[in-house]
Amino acid sequence: MIEARCLTVYAGGEPVVKCASFRVGPGELAVLYGPTGGGKSSIVKALAGIYRYSGEVRLERPYFIFQDVDFNLLFAYTDEEARSVACRPAERREIAKMSPGQRQLFAVRLAVESGASAVVLDEPLAFLDPASALEVAEAIKRLRDGGLGVLVAEHRLEFFLDADRFYLVDGGVEELGLEDLLIEASRRGYGPYFTRHSFRPPAAPRGEGCGVEIGGRPYPPGSKIALTGPVGSGKTYTLYALAGVVKKAGVRGCRPAGFVPQNPYLYFGEVDLSKAPREVLEWLGLGPGDSPLRLSYGEARLLAVLWELWRRPRLLLLDEPTAGVDRRYAEAVGELISAYGGTVVFATHDPVFAERYGEYKIRLG
């Protein structure tokens, strides 16, 4: 059982979700869906006791799987994790060598073995290729089929169209049927794929690109290049090689290069936003005194992409720029990439984004 009555969640002293009520019974799967910054992750963090809240919350033997699953996996090997959760022996594998999809599946398996009655997951599919995402989504549905109550915060709604309940989260919570949810989300401009957003990002700064080489093939200055392929195919490693951090045959970048990692919080070197470009802060509705660590994963990712773009690197490298953001923001980032004069190489599992904004598409693996 997962139940909240008039739940108000606070982040940085301000309410980010107001008087939200929802319920997930045993054997039910419910989806929290909504815009970037709407409050989905904040609800999960409140249920986990990380964010302060008011209102009533009822959780029966809960198990949480966070957006960065590495926060769940505290040990170096799978058998150590299994013993910590279920006190039983297990196959010994080095967790660092497992793909993101394998780590997500392992976390779901630990949820089953923990004896939990309720499981709460925050964006479990954000960093996965379509095949891995489908595998993880099916594993999550088996939790429901096993009688657990399951609450999933997720942008990739297409993997959970057979959920039992749908909640639209946008500063509050509203339960809707699937058809009404799709209509309302599209009307508001954030998804899932057929959105025409009603706002425009700030004008992209001027930039001058450079030629790059990937797989032994040269690409001209100003190219927009999408790297696609399954988890573990080498997309991130190729970005590292373009940045000059590692060496890879047939890969050559240039300097100065800008890089936004898959985990956006690693981008920020300061605890506030006093050095961020004014145009970026105004567009995102942030102030120089705000902390990037209080932003949602999607908001932090968008801020990092925009901030790096404003530095005007000749080569901009983006690792999963649309993971954890809604279609409205994804399309805005795509328009910025297209308008930017520099060379942009981005790794993505988002086929729509790659098709729309990748002038060249390179599939790895």
C-alpha positions as CSV (number, residue, x, y, z in Angstrom):
1,M,0.0,0.0,0.0
2,I,1.2,3.5,-0.9
3,E,-1.1,6.4,0.0
4,A,-0.8,10.1,0.4
5,R,-3.4,12.6,1.5
6,C,-2.9,16.3,0.9
7,L,0.9,15.8,0.6
8,T,2.8,19.1,0.3
9,V,6.5,18.7,-0.5
10,Y,9.1,21.4,0.3
11,A,12.5,21.9,-1.4
12,G,14.7,24.8,-0.3
13,G,11.9,25.9,2.0
14,E,9.4,26.4,-0.8
15,P,6.5,24.1,-1.6
16,V,7.1,22.3,-4.9
17,V,4.0,20.0,-4.7
18,K,0.8,21.2,-3.0
19,C,-1.9,19.0,-1.4
20,A,-1.3,16.0,-3.5
21,S,-3.4,12.9,-2.9
22,F,-2.9,9.5,-4.5
23,R,-3.2,5.8,-3.8
24,V,-1.6,2.6,-5.0
25,G,-3.1,-0.7,-3.7
26,P,-1.5,-4.1,-3.6
27,G,-1.1,-5.6,-7.0
28,E,-1.4,-2.1,-8.7
29,L,1.0,-0.2,-10.9
30,A,0.7,3.6,-10.9
31,V,2.6,6.1,-13.0
32,L,3.5,9.6,-12.0
33,Y,3.8,11.6,-15.3
34,G,4.3,15.3,-15.9
35,P,6.7,18.0,-16.9
36,T,10.3,18.5,-15.9
37,G,10.2,20.3,-12.6
38,G,6.6,19.3,-12.0
39,G,7.4,17.5,-8.8
40,K,7.6,13.8,-9.6
41,S,11.1,13.3,-8.1
42,S,10.2,15.5,-5.2
43,I,7.3,13.3,-4.3
44,V,9.5,10.2,-4.4
45,K,12.1,12.0,-2.2
46,A,9.4,13.0,0.3
47,L,8.1,9.4,0.5
48,A,11.7,8.3,1.2
49,G,12.0,10.9,3.9
50,I,14.6,13.0,2.1
51,Y,12.4,16.0,1.5
52,R,10.4,17.7,4.2
53,Y,6.6,17.4,3.8
54,S,3.3,17.9,5.4
55,G,0.1,15.8,5.1
56,E,-0.5,12.1,5.6
57,V,1.7,9.4,4.1
58,R,1.1,5.6,4.4
59,L,3.7,3.1,3.3
60,E,3.8,-0.6,4.0
61,R,7.3,-2.0,4.0
62,P,8.6,0.2,1.1
63,Y,11.6,-0.2,-1.1
64,F,13.0,2.7,-3.1
65,I,14.9,2.7,-6.4
66,F,16.3,6.1,-7.2
67,Q,16.9,7.8,-10.5
68,D,20.6,7.1,-10.2
69,V,20.5,3.5,-9.3
70,D,24.1,3.6,-8.1
71,F,22.7,5.3,-5.0
72,N,20.9,2.0,-4.2
73,L,24.0,-0.2,-4.8
74,L,26.4,0.5,-2.0
75,F,28.8,-2.5,-2.3
76,A,31.3,-3.5,-5.0
77,Y,29.8,-6.9,-5.7
78,T,26.3,-8.4,-6.3
79,D,26.6,-11.0,-3.6
80,E,27.4,-8.4,-1.0
81,E,24.3,-6.4,-2.0
82,A,22.1,-9.5,-1.8
83,R,23.4,-10.4,1.7
84,S,22.7,-6.8,2.9
85,V,19.1,-6.9,1.6
86,A,18.0,-10.5,1.9
87,C,20.7,-12.3,3.9
88,R,21.2,-14.9,1.2
89,P,24.1,-16.1,-1.0
90,A,24.1,-14.9,-4.6
91,E,26.2,-14.9,-7.8
92,R,29.3,-12.7,-7.4
93,R,29.6,-10.1,-10.1
94,E,31.5,-6.8,-10.0
95,I,28.8,-4.1,-10.1
96,A,31.0,-1.5,-11.8
97,K,31.3,-3.8,-14.8
98,M,27.5,-4.2,-15.2
99,S,25.7,-2.1,-17.8
100,P,23.1,0.5,-16.5
101,G,20.3,-1.9,-17.6
102,Q,21.8,-4.8,-15.8
103,R,22.1,-2.6,-12.6
104,Q,18.5,-1.6,-12.9
105,L,17.4,-5.2,-13.3
106,F,19.5,-6.1,-10.3
107,A,17.9,-3.4,-8.2
108,V,14.4,-4.6,-9.1
109,R,15.4,-8.1,-8.2
110,L,16.7,-6.9,-4.8
111,A,13.3,-5.2,-4.3
112,V,11.6,-8.6,-4.7
113,E,14.0,-10.3,-2.3
114,S,13.8,-7.6,0.3
115,G,10.3,-8.7,1.3
116,A,8.9,-5.2,0.5
117,S,5.1,-4.7,0.0
118,A,5.5,-1.5,-1.9
119,V,8.2,-0.4,-4.4
120,V,8.8,3.3,-5.5
121,L,11.0,4.0,-8.6
122,D,12.2,7.3,-9.9
123,E,12.8,7.4,-13.6
124,P,14.1,3.8,-13.9
125,L,14.3,4.0,-17.7
126,A,16.0,7.4,-18.1
127,F,19.4,6.1,-19.2
128,L,18.4,2.9,-21.1
129,D,18.3,2.0,-24.7
130,P,14.8,0.9,-26.0
131,A,15.6,-2.8,-25.6
132,S,17.0,-2.5,-22.1
133,A,14.1,-0.1,-21.1
134,L,11.6,-2.7,-22.3
135,E,13.3,-5.4,-20.2
136,V,13.4,-3.3,-17.1
137,A,9.7,-2.2,-17.6
138,E,8.6,-5.8,-17.9
139,A,10.5,-6.6,-14.7
140,I,8.7,-3.8,-12.9
141,K,5.4,-5.1,-14.1
142,R,6.2,-8.5,-12.6
143,L,6.5,-6.7,-9.3
144,R,2.8,-5.7,-9.7
145,D,1.9,-9.2,-10.9
146,G,3.5,-10.6,-7.7
147,G,1.0,-8.5,-5.6
148,L,3.2,-5.5,-4.7
149,G,2.1,-1.9,-5.0
150,V,4.3,-0.2,-7.5
151,L,4.7,3.6,-8.0
152,V,6.8,4.7,-10.9
153,A,7.8,8.3,-11.8
154,E,8.6,8.2,-15.5
155,H,8.8,10.4,-18.7
156,R,8.8,7.4,-21.0
157,L,5.1,6.7,-20.7
158,E,5.0,4.4,-23.7
159,F,6.5,1.6,-21.6
160,F,3.7,1.7,-19.1
161,L,0.5,2.2,-21.1
162,D,-1.0,-0.8,-19.3
163,A,-0.6,0.7,-15.8
164,D,-3.6,0.6,-13.4
165,R,-3.5,4.3,-12.5
166,F,-2.1,7.4,-14.0
167,Y,-1.3,10.6,-12.1
168,L,-0.5,13.9,-13.8
169,V,2.0,15.8,-11.6
170,D,2.4,19.5,-12.3
171,G,2.7,21.3,-8.9
172,G,-0.2,19.1,-7.7
173,V,-1.5,15.6,-8.5
174,E,-4.5,14.7,-10.6
175,E,-5.6,11.2,-11.4
176,L,-6.6,10.8,-15.1
177,G,-7.4,8.0,-17.5
178,L,-4.7,7.2,-20.1
179,E,-6.5,9.0,-22.9
180,D,-7.2,12.1,-20.9
181,L,-3.7,12.1,-19.6
182,L,-2.3,12.1,-23.1
183,I,-4.6,14.8,-24.3
184,E,-3.9,17.0,-21.3
185,A,-0.2,16.6,-21.4
186,S,-0.1,17.3,-25.1
187,R,-2.3,20.4,-24.6
188,R,0.1,21.7,-21.9
189,G,3.0,21.0,-24.3
190,Y,5.1,18.4,-22.6
191,G,4.6,15.1,-24.2
192,P,5.1,12.4,-24.9
193,Y,6.3,12.5,-28.5
194,F,3.8,14.5,-30.5
195,T,4.2,17.7,-28.6
196,R,4.3,21.2,-30.2
197,H,5.6,23.3,-27.3
198,S,4.4,26.9,-27.1
199,F,7.5,28.5,-25.8
200,R,11.0,29.1,-27.3
201,P,14.4,28.9,-25.7
202,P,16.6,31.9,-25.5
203,A,18.6,32.7,-28.7
204,A,21.6,30.4,-29.0
205,P,25.0,32.2,-28.7
206,R,27.2,32.4,-31.8
207,G,29.8,29.8,-32.0
208,E,32.5,28.5,-34.4
209,G,32.8,24.8,-34.9
210,C,35.7,22.5,-35.8
211,G,36.1,19.4,-37.8
212,V,36.0,16.0,-35.9
213,E,36.7,12.4,-36.8
214,I,34.7,9.4,-35.6
215,G,35.2,5.9,-36.8
216,G,37.9,7.1,-39.1
217,R,35.4,9.4,-41.0
218,P,35.9,13.2,-41.0
219,Y,32.9,15.5,-40.3
220,P,33.0,19.2,-41.2
221,P,32.9,22.1,-38.7
222,G,29.4,22.9,-37.3
223,S,28.2,19.3,-37.7
224,K,25.4,18.0,-35.4
225,I,26.2,14.3,-34.8
226,A,24.1,11.8,-32.9
227,L,25.7,8.8,-31.4
228,T,23.2,5.9,-30.9
229,G,23.4,2.3,-29.9
230,P,22.7,-0.1,-27.0
231,V,23.9,0.4,-23.5
232,G,27.6,-0.5,-23.3
233,S,28.3,0.1,-27.0
234,G,30.9,2.9,-26.3
235,K,28.9,6.1,-26.8
236,T,30.2,7.8,-23.6
237,Y,33.7,6.5,-24.3
238,T,33.6,8.1,-27.7
239,L,32.7,11.4,-26.2
240,Y,35.6,11.1,-23.8
241,A,37.9,10.4,-26.7
242,L,36.6,13.5,-28.5
243,A,37.3,15.5,-25.4
244,G,40.9,14.2,-25.3
245,V,40.5,12.4,-22.0
246,V,41.1,8.9,-23.4
247,K,42.4,7.6,-26.7
248,K,40.3,5.7,-29.2
249,A,41.4,4.7,-32.7
250,G,39.7,6.8,-35.5
251,V,38.4,9.4,-33.1
252,R,39.7,13.0,-32.9
253,G,38.2,16.1,-31.5
254,C,39.4,19.7,-30.9
255,R,39.8,22.3,-28.3
256,P,38.2,24.1,-26.6
257,A,35.6,21.3,-25.9
258,G,32.7,21.5,-23.6
259,F,31.3,18.4,-21.9
260,V,28.0,17.7,-20.0
261,P,28.1,14.3,-18.3
262,Q,25.2,11.9,-18.0
263,N,24.9,12.8,-14.3
264,P,24.2,16.5,-14.5
265,Y,25.0,17.2,-10.8
266,L,28.7,16.4,-11.6
267,Y,28.8,19.4,-13.9
268,F,28.4,22.0,-11.2
269,G,31.5,23.1,-9.3
270,E,29.7,25.7,-7.2
271,V,26.9,25.4,-4.6
272,D,25.0,28.3,-6.1
273,L,24.3,29.7,-9.6
274,S,26.0,33.1,-9.2
275,K,28.2,32.5,-12.2
276,A,25.5,31.1,-14.5
277,P,24.5,33.2,-17.6
278,R,21.6,35.6,-16.8
279,E,19.6,34.6,-19.9
280,V,19.7,31.0,-18.8
281,L,18.6,31.7,-15.3
282,E,15.7,33.9,-16.5
283,W,14.5,31.3,-18.9
284,L,14.5,28.6,-16.3
285,G,13.0,30.9,-13.6
286,L,16.0,30.5,-11.3
287,G,18.0,33.1,-9.3
288,P,21.8,33.4,-8.7
289,G,21.4,32.3,-5.1
290,D,19.6,29.0,-6.0
291,S,21.5,25.7,-5.5
292,P,21.7,23.4,-8.5
293,L,21.6,20.4,-6.1
294,R,18.0,21.3,-5.2
295,L,16.9,21.0,-8.8
296,S,15.3,17.9,-10.2
297,Y,17.5,15.6,-12.4
298,G,15.8,17.0,-15.5
299,E,16.1,20.6,-14.5
300,A,19.8,20.1,-13.5
301,R,20.5,18.5,-16.9
302,L,18.8,21.3,-18.8
303,L,20.7,23.9,-16.8
304,A,24.0,22.2,-17.4
305,V,23.4,21.9,-21.2
306,L,22.4,25.6,-21.5
307,W,25.3,26.8,-19.3
308,E,27.9,24.9,-21.3
309,L,26.4,26.2,-24.6
310,W,26.8,29.7,-23.3
311,R,30.6,29.1,-22.9
312,R,30.7,28.8,-26.7
313,P,33.0,25.8,-27.1
314,R,34.1,24.9,-30.6
315,L,33.1,21.3,-29.8
316,L,30.1,20.6,-27.5
317,L,29.8,17.1,-26.2
318,L,26.5,16.0,-24.5
319,D,25.9,12.6,-22.8
320,E,22.1,11.8,-22.9
321,P,20.9,15.5,-23.1
322,T,17.2,14.4,-23.0
323,A,17.3,11.8,-20.2
324,G,14.9,12.8,-17.4
325,V,13.4,15.8,-19.3
326,D,9.9,16.1,-20.9
327,R,9.4,16.6,-24.6
328,R,8.9,20.3,-24.2
329,Y,12.4,20.8,-22.9
330,A,13.9,18.1,-25.1
331,E,12.7,20.0,-28.2
332,A,13.9,23.3,-26.8
333,V,17.4,21.7,-26.3
334,G,17.2,20.3,-29.9
335,E,16.5,23.8,-31.3
336,L,19.4,25.3,-29.4
337,I,21.7,22.6,-30.7
338,S,20.5,23.2,-34.3
339,A,21.0,26.9,-34.0
340,Y,24.4,26.8,-32.4
341,G,27.3,27.5,-34.8
342,G,29.7,25.1,-33.1
343,T,30.1,21.4,-33.6
344,V,27.9,19.3,-31.4
345,V,28.2,15.5,-30.7
346,F,25.5,14.0,-28.5
347,A,25.0,10.4,-27.2
348,T,21.3,9.5,-26.9
349,H,18.9,6.6,-26.5
350,D,16.1,8.9,-27.8
351,P,15.3,7.9,-31.4
352,V,13.0,10.9,-32.0
353,F,15.6,13.4,-30.8
354,A,18.4,11.7,-32.8
355,E,16.3,11.8,-36.0
356,R,15.2,15.4,-35.6
357,Y,18.4,17.0,-34.5
358,G,21.2,14.7,-35.7
359,E,22.5,15.9,-39.0
360,Y,24.7,12.7,-39.0
361,K,23.7,9.6,-37.1
362,I,26.3,7.1,-36.1
363,R,25.2,3.8,-34.5
364,L,27.8,2.1,-32.3
365,G,27.8,-1.6,-31.1
